[in-house]
């Protein structure tokens, strides 16, 4: 512990907090250190509230067992919203994509979160995704369209084609969001206007 203090010029507790903060995606050590120092400069009430918020997220938030987005309720408020068009399912890779599409305000259907995309190089096949759960949701016949909104990456495109192939012999309409979304990007990073145009300009796959 003394060595850490000597090498960095920081108390070991600050070094430890910085180490943990640096584990967040997109946060480098410099940003993590600024965050740690901000916590240090803030009141004890702030630190306690931050700690409480972190534990609340772990204790209360889980996956909706219908659409698999993040929620404190099961089913989630989107799945139980009577104003939503339950016959339209938008398929996305991660819960963050639901947040991105909801920001646009243009989608009034429901969602299905796959939990990733098909990526053989990473050992992720269809069985590792929630594709079976998607098939199960269509069995009662009330779903009329599936909008595939996987990311415009090679993995996302592979997943979209796989889903289209699965439902090729069904009566379902399978569409893909339009190409307004830049190839290779993540939906979470796309601006609202572009994402809205992609949703509204979707076309059938195949």
Backbone as ProteinMPNN parsed JSONL, in Angstrom:
{"seq_chain_A": "XXXXXXXXXXXXXXXXXXXXXXXXXXXXXXXXXXXXXXXXXXXXXXXXXXXXXXXXXXXXXXXXXXXXXXXXXXXXXXXXXXXXXXXXXXXXXXXXXXXXXXXXXXXXXXXXXXXXXXXXXXXXXXXXXXXXXXXXXXXXXXXXXXXXXXXXXXXXXXXXXXXXXXXXXXXXXXXXXXXXXXXXXXXXXXXXXXXXXXXXXXXXXX", "coords_chain_A": {"N_chain_A": [[0.827, -1.205, 0.0], [1.971, 1.202, 0.743], [3.765, 1.564, -1.318], [2.081, 2.138, -3.474], [1.111, 4.66, -2.702], [3.478, 6.124, -2.729], [4.292, 5.958, -5.413], [2.2, 7.158, -6.876], [1.531, 9.461, -5.579], [-0.806, 9.724, -4.268], [-3.262, 8.977, -1.741], [-3.807, 5.559, -0.746], [-6.548, 4.827, -0.67], [-7.763, 6.593, -2.458], [-6.492, 5.881, -4.787], [-7.476, 3.28, -5.01], [-10.251, 3.766, -5.406], [-10.095, 5.147, -7.815], [-9.116, 3.099, -9.443], [-11.34, 1.386, -9.549], [-13.283, 3.051, -10.753], [-12.123, 3.411, -13.223], [-12.717, 1.107, -14.503], [-15.107, 1.404, -15.744], [-16.806, 1.473, -18.917], [-15.295, 3.345, -21.5], [-14.096, 5.128, -19.79], [-11.135, 6.521, -18.981], [-8.004, 6.42, -17.112], [-7.331, 9.025, -16.324], [-9.773, 10.414, -16.424], [-11.125, 8.874, -14.57], [-9.672, 9.462, -12.275], [-10.281, 12.193, -11.988], [-12.984, 11.974, -11.383], [-12.848, 10.554, -8.992], [-11.526, 12.418, -7.371], [-13.453, 14.381, -7.371], [-15.473, 13.167, -5.889], [-14.102, 13.067, -3.498], [-13.883, 15.769, -2.872], [-16.51, 16.442, -2.549], [-19.479, 16.571, -0.428], [-20.068, 14.479, 2.476], [-22.639, 13.548, 2.45], [-23.217, 13.501, -0.274], [-21.508, 11.437, -1.149], [-22.628, 9.322, 0.284], [-25.199, 9.245, -0.832], [-24.557, 8.598, -3.444], [-23.492, 6.057, -3.056], [-25.809, 4.779, -2.085], [-27.439, 4.956, -4.35], [-26.066, 3.337, -6.16], [-26.295, 0.812, -4.925], [-29.055, 0.575, -4.937], [-29.632, 0.281, -7.633], [-28.489, -2.229, -8.115], [-30.051, -3.78, -6.426], [-32.767, -3.39, -7.151], [-33.19, -3.267, -9.924], [-33.827, -5.274, -12.73], [-34.202, -7.712, -15.397], [-36.934, -7.364, -17.622], [-39.202, -9.97, -17.976], [-40.582, -10.365, -20.248], [-39.845, -8.664, -22.471], [-37.186, -8.27, -21.96], [-35.822, -5.917, -21.404], [-34.308, -3.446, -19.213], [-35.706, -2.99, -15.998], [-37.613, -1.929, -13.115], [-39.882, -3.162, -12.626], [-41.911, -6.056, -13.347], [-44.004, -7.49, -15.608], [-42.357, -4.927, -17.62], [-42.985, -1.298, -17.7], [-43.37, -0.546, -20.397], [-44.19, -2.881, -21.717], [-46.62, -3.294, -20.468], [-48.134, -1.139, -21.159], [-51.112, 0.031, -22.261], [-51.529, 1.676, -24.393], [-49.65, 1.109, -26.225], [-48.738, -0.462, -29.329], [-49.124, -3.639, -29.351], [-48.782, -5.56, -31.243], [-46.605, -4.98, -32.737], [-43.216, -5.525, -32.77], [-40.098, -4.39, -31.874], [-36.888, -5.356, -32.447], [-33.915, -5.358, -30.704], [-30.39, -5.088, -29.82], [-29.302, -4.502, -27.203], [-30.309, -3.256, -23.896], [-29.722, -0.506, -23.818], [-30.256, 0.312, -26.404], [-33.004, 0.361, -26.526], [-33.513, 2.568, -24.905], [-32.385, 4.545, -26.529], [-34.082, 4.514, -28.814], [-36.543, 5.093, -27.635], [-36.114, 7.725, -26.909], [-36.536, 9.106, -29.264], [-39.245, 9.146, -29.6], [-40.792, 8.123, -31.622], [-41.59, 5.511, -31.89], [-44.183, 3.315, -31.251], [-44.67, 0.754, -30.661], [-43.742, -2.377, -29.072], [-40.856, -3.952, -27.506], [-38.027, -6.201, -28.029], [-35.282, -7.477, -26.499], [-32.284, -8.778, -27.468], [-29.883, -9.317, -26.203], [-27.381, -9.085, -27.292], [-25.449, -9.814, -30.29], [-25.138, -12.059, -33.087], [-21.995, -13.499, -33.242], [-19.63, -15.265, -34.345], [-16.804, -15.253, -34.049], [-16.473, -14.367, -31.497], [-17.575, -16.371, -30.144], [-20.327, -16.293, -29.903], [-23.362, -17.466, -30.628], [-26.628, -18.104, -32.13], [-27.931, -19.482, -30.068], [-27.012, -18.302, -27.773], [-28.348, -15.977, -27.594], [-31.524, -14.24, -27.115], [-33.345, -15.405, -28.921], [-35.028, -17.607, -29.132], [-36.908, -16.907, -27.231], [-38.067, -14.766, -28.528], [-39.296, -16.052, -30.687], [-41.174, -17.509, -29.262], [-42.838, -15.469, -28.378], [-44.289, -14.875, -30.617], [-46.013, -16.906, -31.122], [-48.715, -16.928, -30.397], [-50.03, -15.591, -32.351], [-50.691, -12.883, -32.393], [-48.838, -11.004, -33.115], [-47.849, -8.91, -35.753], [-45.798, -7.633, -37.106], [-42.254, -7.615, -37.139], [-39.708, -5.544, -36.352], [-36.453, -5.278, -37.154], [-33.91, -3.96, -35.422], [-31.183, -4.169, -35.036], [-27.704, -3.316, -34.583], [-25.963, -1.557, -37.257], [-23.71, -3.223, -38.042], [-21.325, -5.796, -39.026], [-21.957, -8.013, -37.38], [-24.488, -7.289, -36.451], [-25.914, -7.223, -38.856], [-25.719, -9.885, -39.65], [-27.213, -11.077, -37.63], [-29.712, -9.917, -38.135], [-30.356, -11.023, -40.642], [-30.459, -13.686, -39.936], [-32.672, -13.753, -38.222], [-34.645, -12.977, -40.033], [-34.596, -15.197, -41.709], [-35.484, -17.215, -39.997], [-38.179, -16.562, -39.668], [-39.141, -16.752, -42.205], [-41.034, -18.43, -43.363], [-43.361, -17.738, -42.168], [-46.332, -15.758, -41.479], [-45.607, -13.312, -40.726], [-44.536, -9.911, -41.02], [-41.332, -8.937, -41.708], [-39.128, -6.456, -41.055], [-36.402, -4.136, -41.619], [-34.551, -1.557, -40.017], [-34.012, 1.604, -41.64], [-31.248, 2.76, -43.734], [-30.28, 5.1, -42.689], [-28.891, 5.077, -40.37], [-25.517, 5.17, -39.582], [-23.161, 2.883, -40.987], [-21.545, 0.499, -38.973], [-21.905, 1.773, -36.574], [-23.189, 2.35, -33.194], [-26.49, 2.143, -31.914], [-27.009, 3.583, -29.614], [-25.404, 5.787, -29.853], [-26.282, 7.24, -31.957], [-27.793, 10.152, -33.388], [-31.002, 11.547, -32.44], [-32.751, 12.365, -34.543], [-31.772, 11.087, -36.88], [-32.079, 8.427, -36.107], [-34.836, 8.286, -35.795], [-35.684, 8.676, -38.455], [-34.676, 6.337, -39.525], [-36.197, 4.369, -38.283], [-38.776, 5.013, -39.2], [-38.408, 4.729, -41.919], [-38.092, 2.04, -42.416], [-37.555, -1.131, -44.073], [-38.517, -4.2, -45.75], [-36.78, -7.26, -45.053], [-34.541, -9.109, -47.074]], "CA_chain_A": [[0.0, 0.0, 0.0], [2.878, 2.357, 0.796], [4.346, 1.741, -2.648], [1.09, 2.836, -4.304], [1.094, 6.064, -2.3], [4.734, 6.739, -3.155], [4.374, 6.027, -6.868], [1.178, 8.003, -7.473], [1.341, 10.692, -4.817], [-2.188, 9.72, -3.788], [-3.56, 7.991, -0.712], [-4.247, 4.272, -1.31], [-8.001, 4.78, -0.852], [-8.088, 7.321, -3.7], [-6.005, 5.014, -5.866], [-8.42, 2.166, -5.13], [-11.478, 4.283, -6.02], [-9.751, 5.423, -9.22], [-9.019, 1.807, -10.135], [-12.694, 0.89, -9.81], [-13.958, 3.929, -11.715], [-11.497, 3.216, -14.529], [-13.279, -0.102, -15.098], [-16.291, 1.759, -16.518], [-16.53, 1.613, -20.353], [-15.033, 4.693, -21.988], [-13.473, 5.962, -18.758], [-9.696, 6.296, -18.816], [-7.526, 6.654, -15.746], [-7.385, 10.456, -16.006], [-11.171, 10.731, -16.123], [-11.453, 8.182, -13.319], [-9.058, 10.213, -11.18], [-11.075, 13.41, -11.801], [-14.219, 11.572, -10.704], [-12.497, 10.207, -7.608], [-11.242, 13.659, -6.655], [-14.736, 15.072, -7.196], [-16.106, 12.52, -4.738], [-13.344, 13.467, -2.31], [-14.19, 17.173, -2.574], [-17.942, 16.578, -2.27], [-19.896, 16.323, 0.949], [-20.276, 13.086, 2.846], [-23.998, 13.21, 2.018], [-23.141, 13.15, -1.694], [-20.903, 10.107, -1.242], [-23.596, 8.351, 0.777], [-26.27, 9.157, -1.83], [-23.995, 7.859, -4.576], [-23.432, 4.657, -2.625], [-27.186, 4.281, -2.024], [-27.937, 4.82, -5.73], [-25.417, 2.156, -6.738], [-26.89, -0.381, -4.341], [-30.452, 0.504, -5.375], [-29.607, -0.264, -8.993], [-28.211, -3.665, -8.014], [-31.114, -4.461, -5.681], [-34.12, -3.215, -7.671], [-33.302, -3.35, -11.389], [-33.594, -6.586, -13.338], [-34.715, -7.782, -16.756], [-38.328, -7.687, -17.87], [-39.245, -11.342, -18.474], [-41.284, -10.389, -21.53], [-39.04, -8.063, -23.545], [-35.788, -8.335, -21.522], [-35.173, -4.636, -21.149], [-34.106, -3.214, -17.791], [-36.894, -2.433, -15.358], [-37.841, -2.231, -11.704], [-41.149, -3.887, -12.589], [-41.957, -7.206, -14.237], [-43.429, -6.926, -16.832], [-41.937, -3.524, -17.573], [-44.057, -0.351, -18.058], [-43.618, -0.522, -21.844], [-44.961, -4.08, -22.057], [-47.964, -3.216, -19.89], [-48.775, 0.1, -21.605], [-52.247, -0.288, -23.137], [-51.486, 2.549, -25.566], [-48.643, 0.578, -27.149], [-49.2, -1.43, -30.318], [-48.513, -4.89, -28.923], [-48.547, -6.421, -32.408], [-45.359, -4.548, -33.377], [-42.064, -5.77, -31.904], [-38.809, -3.876, -32.352], [-35.826, -6.211, -31.914], [-32.643, -4.639, -30.535], [-29.338, -5.898, -29.206], [-29.087, -4.245, -25.786], [-31.264, -2.324, -23.289], [-29.396, 0.867, -24.195], [-30.889, 0.611, -27.691], [-34.393, 0.72, -26.196], [-33.456, 3.947, -24.429], [-32.11, 5.408, -27.682], [-35.271, 4.607, -29.654], [-37.574, 5.776, -26.86], [-35.826, 9.167, -26.942], [-37.06, 9.71, -30.49], [-40.692, 9.278, -29.48], [-41.462, 7.742, -32.875], [-41.983, 4.103, -31.883], [-45.284, 3.072, -30.329], [-44.808, -0.679, -30.453], [-42.994, -2.889, -27.926], [-39.464, -4.301, -27.811], [-37.438, -7.476, -27.618], [-33.837, -7.285, -26.373], [-31.616, -10.063, -27.713], [-28.734, -9.52, -25.324], [-26.157, -9.126, -28.092], [-25.601, -10.133, -31.706], [-24.398, -13.251, -33.489], [-20.591, -13.191, -33.503], [-18.883, -16.528, -34.226], [-15.435, -15.033, -33.583], [-16.543, -14.188, -30.045], [-18.255, -17.528, -29.578], [-21.74, -15.992, -29.659], [-24.255, -17.985, -31.65], [-28.056, -17.847, -31.87], [-28.35, -20.074, -28.796], [-26.62, -17.42, -26.669], [-29.228, -14.812, -27.643], [-32.907, -14.524, -26.72], [-34.109, -15.592, -30.151], [-36.105, -18.55, -28.82], [-37.94, -16.145, -26.515], [-38.759, -13.977, -29.552], [-40.174, -16.99, -31.397], [-42.262, -17.836, -28.344], [-43.762, -14.328, -28.315], [-45.084, -14.775, -31.851], [-46.798, -18.13, -31.31], [-50.159, -16.755, -30.205], [-50.594, -15.025, -33.573], [-51.11, -11.477, -32.318], [-47.774, -10.157, -33.664], [-47.974, -8.769, -37.206], [-44.54, -7.156, -37.7], [-41.037, -7.556, -36.34], [-38.757, -4.568, -36.893], [-35.123, -5.633, -36.679], [-33.121, -2.741, -35.228], [-29.825, -4.476, -34.584], [-26.745, -2.307, -35.051], [-25.504, -1.738, -38.639], [-22.368, -3.806, -38.031], [-21.398, -7.158, -39.592], [-22.657, -8.889, -36.441], [-25.893, -6.898, -36.455], [-26.505, -7.633, -40.126], [-25.846, -11.341, -39.596], [-28.337, -11.364, -36.74], [-30.94, -9.523, -38.831], [-30.629, -12.022, -41.675], [-30.825, -14.933, -39.251], [-34.058, -13.597, -37.758], [-35.499, -12.988, -41.231], [-34.658, -16.581, -42.199], [-36.309, -17.983, -39.055], [-39.603, -16.265, -39.864], [-39.394, -16.658, -43.65], [-42.231, -19.2, -43.732], [-44.494, -17.286, -41.363], [-47.115, -14.657, -42.04], [-45.113, -12.071, -40.145], [-43.776, -8.966, -41.825], [-40.027, -8.716, -41.077], [-38.518, -5.273, -41.652], [-35.104, -3.693, -41.092], [-34.498, -0.101, -39.987], [-33.407, 2.169, -42.843], [-29.81, 2.957, -43.72], [-29.873, 6.394, -42.161], [-27.944, 4.816, -39.296], [-24.215, 4.909, -40.19], [-22.631, 1.527, -40.867], [-20.504, 0.341, -37.969], [-22.173, 2.571, -35.372], [-24.098, 1.807, -32.191], [-27.718, 2.937, -31.845], [-26.95, 4.483, -28.465], [-24.613, 6.965, -30.201], [-26.884, 7.901, -33.124], [-28.652, 11.259, -32.987], [-32.423, 11.202, -32.421], [-33.382, 12.593, -35.839], [-31.351, 10.013, -37.78], [-32.682, 7.185, -35.642], [-36.265, 8.35, -36.106], [-35.829, 8.447, -39.893], [-34.389, 4.933, -39.778], [-37.364, 3.596, -37.846], [-39.92, 5.312, -40.067], [-38.092, 4.32, -43.279], [-37.718, 0.635, -42.418], [-37.98, -1.916, -45.221], [-38.511, -5.632, -45.523], [-35.475, -7.909, -45.207], [-34.5, -10.188, -48.032]], "C_chain_A": [[0.863, 1.258, 0.0], [3.468, 2.642, -0.57], [3.384, 2.493, -3.564], [1.077, 4.324, -3.999], [2.321, 6.782, -2.84], [4.768, 6.953, -4.656], [3.39, 7.031, -7.462], [1.03, 9.354, -6.779], [-0.05, 10.815, -4.251], [-2.34, 8.712, -2.65], [-4.07, 6.693, -1.346], [-5.75, 4.194, -1.543], [-8.431, 5.494, -2.129], [-7.64, 6.506, -4.905], [-6.984, 3.87, -6.106], [-9.712, 2.613, -5.802], [-11.251, 4.569, -7.495], [-9.694, 4.136, -10.027], [-10.406, 1.278, -10.493], [-13.408, 1.741, -10.859], [-13.407, 3.739, -13.124], [-12.004, 1.954, -15.229], [-14.536, 0.193, -15.91], [-15.922, 1.909, -17.994], [-16.319, 3.076, -20.737], [-14.399, 5.623, -20.976], [-12.0, 5.592, -18.614], [-9.27, 6.64, -17.399], [-7.572, 8.134, -15.374], [-8.805, 10.872, -15.638], [-11.58, 10.1, -14.803], [-10.88, 8.936, -12.121], [-9.827, 11.5, -10.913], [-12.374, 13.093, -11.052], [-13.945, 11.256, -9.238], [-12.232, 11.459, -6.78], [-12.507, 14.475, -6.427], [-15.481, 14.491, -5.996], [-15.433, 12.974, -3.451], [-13.687, 14.893, -1.887], [-15.644, 17.378, -2.159], [-18.249, 16.263, -0.81], [-20.047, 14.826, 1.206], [-21.67, 12.621, 2.435], [-24.019, 12.794, 0.553], [-22.595, 11.738, -1.852], [-21.882, 9.029, -0.785], [-24.728, 8.151, -0.219], [-25.812, 8.382, -3.057], [-23.941, 6.37, -4.256], [-24.826, 4.035, -2.599], [-27.753, 4.034, -3.422], [-27.344, 3.587, -6.402], [-26.051, 0.871, -6.212], [-28.346, -0.551, -4.763], [-30.556, -0.096, -6.768], [-29.413, -1.782, -8.949], [-29.382, -4.418, -7.376], [-32.459, -4.468, -6.408], [-34.263, -3.449, -9.174], [-32.97, -4.76, -11.87], [-34.147, -6.559, -14.758], [-36.215, -8.085, -16.769], [-38.378, -9.083, -18.503], [-40.074, -11.485, -19.746], [-40.388, -9.884, -22.65], [-37.547, -8.032, -23.225], [-35.062, -7.0, -21.51], [-35.033, -4.476, -19.64], [-35.327, -2.539, -17.178], [-36.899, -2.753, -13.875], [-39.143, -2.996, -11.525], [-41.102, -5.042, -13.576], [-43.41, -7.67, -14.407], [-43.13, -5.422, -16.692], [-43.088, -2.602, -17.986], [-44.358, -0.293, -19.551], [-44.499, -1.7, -22.244], [-46.403, -4.005, -21.553], [-48.73, -1.965, -20.309], [-49.87, -0.225, -22.623], [-52.281, 0.578, -24.394], [-50.446, 2.093, -26.588], [-49.288, -0.423, -28.118], [-48.47, -2.745, -30.063], [-48.224, -5.838, -30.084], [-47.27, -6.059, -33.149], [-44.206, -4.716, -32.397], [-40.795, -5.249, -32.573], [-37.705, -4.678, -31.664], [-34.514, -5.442, -31.887], [-31.637, -5.543, -29.835], [-29.28, -5.743, -27.691], [-30.133, -3.276, -25.226], [-30.99, -0.863, -23.635], [-30.017, 1.283, -25.514], [-32.358, 0.977, -27.503], [-34.45, 2.177, -25.761], [-33.278, 4.91, -25.594], [-33.355, 5.598, -28.548], [-36.398, 5.335, -28.93], [-37.372, 7.286, -26.863], [-36.432, 9.84, -28.163], [-38.564, 9.942, -30.4], [-41.471, 8.798, -30.687], [-41.986, 6.31, -32.863], [-43.055, 3.872, -30.829], [-45.577, 1.588, -30.168], [-44.075, -1.086, -29.183], [-41.611, -3.347, -28.397], [-39.162, -5.763, -27.487], [-35.917, -7.297, -27.648], [-33.14, -8.637, -26.47], [-30.501, -10.362, -26.714], [-27.43, -9.648, -26.076], [-26.473, -9.404, -29.544], [-24.761, -11.365, -32.03], [-22.974, -12.867, -33.879], [-19.767, -14.458, -33.301], [-17.465, -16.352, -33.688], [-15.381, -14.858, -32.066], [-17.259, -15.349, -29.359], [-19.715, -17.3, -29.262], [-22.568, -16.459, -30.852], [-25.698, -17.677, -31.308], [-28.523, -18.367, -30.513], [-27.989, -19.208, -27.597], [-27.492, -16.165, -26.603], [-30.658, -15.228, -27.3], [-33.809, -14.63, -27.949], [-35.258, -16.564, -29.923], [-37.256, -17.845, -28.103], [-38.741, -15.283, -27.486], [-39.737, -14.861, -30.324], [-41.398, -17.306, -30.547], [-43.311, -16.718, -28.297], [-44.671, -14.23, -29.534], [-46.068, -15.931, -32.01], [-48.294, -17.934, -31.158], [-50.836, -16.038, -31.367], [-50.963, -13.563, -33.524], [-50.055, -10.527, -32.891], [-47.883, -10.116, -35.187], [-46.661, -8.337, -37.871], [-43.42, -7.186, -36.67], [-40.078, -6.6, -37.05], [-37.382, -4.881, -36.299], [-34.262, -4.375, -36.64], [-31.779, -3.065, -34.59], [-28.866, -3.46, -35.191], [-26.277, -2.596, -36.475], [-24.032, -2.138, -38.709], [-22.454, -5.18, -38.684], [-22.163, -8.127, -38.691], [-24.152, -8.588, -36.422], [-26.604, -7.336, -37.718], [-26.703, -9.147, -40.166], [-27.041, -11.743, -38.755], [-29.664, -11.047, -37.415], [-31.323, -10.559, -39.889], [-31.054, -13.352, -41.07], [-32.285, -14.875, -38.8], [-35.027, -13.64, -38.946], [-35.671, -14.41, -41.753], [-35.561, -17.44, -41.308], [-37.797, -17.805, -39.347], [-40.006, -16.236, -41.343], [-40.666, -17.392, -44.083], [-43.462, -18.813, -42.915], [-45.262, -16.183, -42.091], [-46.658, -13.302, -41.515], [-44.393, -11.213, -41.18], [-42.476, -8.679, -41.075], [-39.344, -7.554, -41.783], [-37.208, -4.934, -40.944], [-35.096, -2.176, -41.078], [-33.675, 0.409, -41.171], [-31.932, 2.48, -42.638], [-29.365, 4.331, -43.262], [-28.881, 6.247, -41.022], [-26.602, 4.461, -39.927], [-23.74, 3.484, -39.95], [-21.511, 1.502, -39.839], [-20.754, 1.091, -36.677], [-23.064, 1.812, -34.397], [-25.309, 2.723, -32.082], [-27.676, 3.959, -30.715], [-26.253, 5.801, -28.812], [-25.2, 7.758, -31.363], [-27.81, 9.018, -32.655], [-30.124, 10.906, -33.21], [-33.081, 11.312, -33.797], [-33.051, 11.47, -36.826], [-32.015, 8.708, -37.401], [-34.17, 7.153, -35.956], [-36.506, 8.078, -37.589], [-35.598, 6.984, -40.238], [-35.57, 4.052, -39.405], [-38.516, 3.769, -38.832], [-39.69, 4.822, -41.498], [-37.702, 2.862, -43.404], [-38.253, -0.079, -43.662], [-37.874, -3.403, -44.927], [-37.125, -6.208, -45.799], [-35.575, -9.012, -46.242], [-34.938, -9.761, -49.418]], "O_chain_A": [[0.536, 2.249, -0.652], [3.653, 3.799, -0.95], [3.793, 3.365, -4.331], [1.039, 5.153, -4.908], [2.227, 7.902, -3.343], [5.216, 7.997, -5.129], [3.709, 7.692, -8.451], [0.46, 10.285, -7.347], [-0.444, 11.89, -3.798], [-1.627, 7.71, -2.605], [-4.711, 6.742, -2.396], [-6.192, 3.565, -2.505], [-9.358, 5.05, -2.807], [-8.334, 6.453, -5.921], [-7.287, 3.528, -7.249], [-10.222, 1.915, -6.678], [-12.105, 4.274, -8.33], [-10.167, 4.086, -11.162], [-10.624, 0.783, -11.599], [-14.062, 1.205, -11.753], [-14.136, 3.887, -14.104], [-11.745, 1.758, -16.416], [-14.991, -0.656, -16.677], [-14.845, 2.417, -18.307], [-17.094, 3.943, -20.333], [-14.183, 6.798, -21.273], [-11.664, 4.49, -18.18], [-10.077, 7.095, -16.589], [-7.829, 8.464, -14.216], [-9.017, 11.592, -14.662], [-12.296, 10.712, -14.01], [-11.526, 9.038, -11.078], [-10.016, 11.876, -9.756], [-12.804, 13.86, -10.19], [-14.711, 11.642, -8.355], [-12.66, 11.553, -5.63], [-12.629, 15.176, -5.423], [-16.048, 15.228, -5.189], [-16.095, 13.232, -2.445], [-13.771, 15.192, -0.696], [-15.974, 18.364, -1.499], [-17.405, 15.763, -0.066], [-20.14, 14.023, 0.277], [-21.869, 11.45, 2.111], [-24.732, 11.867, 0.17], [-23.149, 10.934, -2.601], [-21.961, 7.957, -1.385], [-25.174, 7.024, -0.435], [-26.573, 7.609, -3.639], [-24.3, 5.532, -5.082], [-25.009, 2.899, -3.037], [-28.449, 3.047, -3.658], [-28.038, 2.876, -7.128], [-26.314, -0.053, -6.982], [-28.823, -1.673, -4.929], [-31.458, -0.885, -7.048], [-30.091, -2.524, -9.659], [-29.668, -5.557, -7.744], [-33.212, -5.435, -6.302], [-35.347, -3.794, -9.644], [-31.969, -5.354, -11.469], [-34.518, -5.499, -15.263], [-36.699, -8.942, -16.029], [-37.663, -9.344, -19.471], [-40.249, -12.589, -20.26], [-40.186, -10.569, -23.653], [-36.729, -7.796, -24.114], [-33.835, -6.952, -21.597], [-35.574, -5.275, -18.874], [-35.908, -1.629, -17.77], [-36.277, -3.718, -13.43], [-39.474, -3.427, -10.42], [-40.334, -5.008, -14.537], [-43.998, -8.189, -13.459], [-43.596, -4.758, -15.766], [-44.069, -3.071, -18.562], [-45.495, -0.016, -19.934], [-45.443, -1.54, -23.017], [-47.302, -4.594, -22.153], [-49.857, -1.753, -19.862], [-49.58, -0.701, -23.72], [-52.982, 0.253, -25.353], [-50.375, 2.636, -27.691], [-50.24, -1.125, -27.777], [-47.337, -2.935, -30.507], [-47.495, -6.815, -29.917], [-46.885, -6.752, -34.091], [-44.212, -4.122, -31.319], [-40.47, -5.626, -33.699], [-37.603, -4.675, -30.437], [-34.056, -4.936, -32.912], [-31.979, -6.611, -29.329], [-29.217, -6.738, -26.968], [-30.774, -2.553, -25.988], [-31.923, -0.066, -23.734], [-30.279, 2.466, -25.733], [-32.893, 1.808, -28.237], [-35.323, 2.93, -26.193], [-33.925, 5.955, -25.654], [-33.652, 6.716, -28.969], [-37.129, 6.111, -29.545], [-38.341, 8.045, -26.823], [-36.802, 11.013, -28.107], [-39.095, 10.839, -31.055], [-42.676, 9.032, -30.781], [-42.756, 5.934, -33.747], [-42.863, 4.192, -29.656], [-46.606, 1.207, -29.61], [-43.815, -0.251, -28.317], [-41.247, -3.148, -29.556], [-39.91, -6.448, -26.789], [-35.341, -7.002, -28.694], [-33.377, -9.529, -25.655], [-30.216, -11.523, -26.419], [-26.475, -10.243, -25.576], [-27.613, -9.254, -29.985], [-23.795, -11.671, -31.332], [-22.769, -12.012, -34.741], [-19.261, -14.7, -32.206], [-16.974, -17.206, -32.95], [-14.371, -15.163, -31.431], [-17.515, -15.315, -28.156], [-20.294, -18.02, -28.448], [-22.473, -15.903, -31.946], [-25.964, -17.044, -30.286], [-29.398, -17.774, -29.881], [-28.58, -19.35, -26.527], [-27.384, -15.381, -25.66], [-30.963, -16.417, -27.205], [-34.883, -14.031, -28.009], [-36.347, -16.37, -30.462], [-38.427, -18.146, -28.338], [-39.942, -15.085, -27.304], [-40.872, -14.461, -30.581], [-42.519, -17.365, -31.053], [-44.509, -16.98, -28.192], [-45.709, -13.572, -29.484], [-46.873, -15.93, -32.941], [-49.074, -18.696, -31.73], [-52.058, -15.887, -31.383], [-51.495, -13.031, -34.499], [-50.353, -9.357, -33.128], [-47.995, -11.156, -35.835], [-46.43, -8.629, -39.044], [-43.604, -6.837, -35.504], [-39.691, -6.823, -38.198], [-37.176, -4.763, -35.091], [-33.927, -3.799, -37.675], [-31.297, -2.34, -33.719], [-29.181, -2.821, -36.195], [-26.198, -3.76, -36.868], [-23.222, -1.473, -39.354], [-23.558, -5.689, -38.881], [-22.925, -8.962, -39.178], [-24.98, -9.499, -36.383], [-27.756, -7.77, -37.672], [-27.723, -9.635, -40.652], [-27.795, -12.644, -39.123], [-30.627, -11.804, -37.292], [-32.493, -10.924, -40.008], [-31.902, -14.055, -41.619], [-33.037, -15.833, -38.978], [-36.088, -14.26, -38.873], [-36.759, -14.788, -42.189], [-36.308, -18.285, -41.801], [-38.575, -18.757, -39.285], [-41.085, -15.754, -41.687], [-41.299, -17.009, -45.067], [-44.487, -19.493, -42.97], [-44.877, -15.744, -43.175], [-47.255, -12.271, -41.826], [-43.734, -11.721, -42.088], [-42.512, -8.227, -39.931], [-39.015, -7.647, -42.966], [-36.947, -5.385, -39.829], [-35.58, -1.554, -42.023], [-32.76, -0.267, -41.644], [-31.431, 2.467, -41.514], [-28.2, 4.693, -43.426], [-28.117, 7.168, -40.732], [-26.542, 3.536, -40.737], [-23.892, 2.942, -38.855], [-20.639, 2.371, -39.832], [-19.918, 1.061, -35.774], [-23.622, 0.767, -34.731], [-25.171, 3.945, -32.151], [-28.229, 5.053, -30.83], [-26.477, 6.815, -28.15], [-24.686, 8.819, -31.719], [-28.523, 8.87, -31.663], [-30.452, 10.075, -34.056], [-33.878, 10.452, -34.175], [-33.933, 10.964, -37.52], [-32.465, 7.961, -38.27], [-34.706, 6.113, -36.339], [-37.422, 7.337, -37.945], [-36.244, 6.445, -41.137], [-35.904, 3.106, -40.119], [-39.148, 2.796, -39.244], [-40.647, 4.532, -42.216], [-37.056, 2.472, -44.377], [-39.27, 0.319, -44.231], [-37.219, -3.812, -43.968], [-36.392, -5.718, -46.658], [-36.556, -9.755, -46.288], [-34.953, -10.577, -50.339]]}, "name": "protein", "num_of_chains": 1, "seq": "XXXXXXXXXXXXXXXXXXXXXXXXXXXXXXXXXXXXXXXXXXXXXXXXXXXXXXXXXXXXXXXXXXXXXXXXXXXXXXXXXXXXXXXXXXXXXXXXXXXXXXXXXXXXXXXXXXXXXXXXXXXXXXXXXXXXXXXXXXXXXXXXXXXXXXXXXXXXXXXXXXXXXXXXXXXXXXXXXXXXXXXXXXXXXXXXXXXXXXXXXXXXXX"}
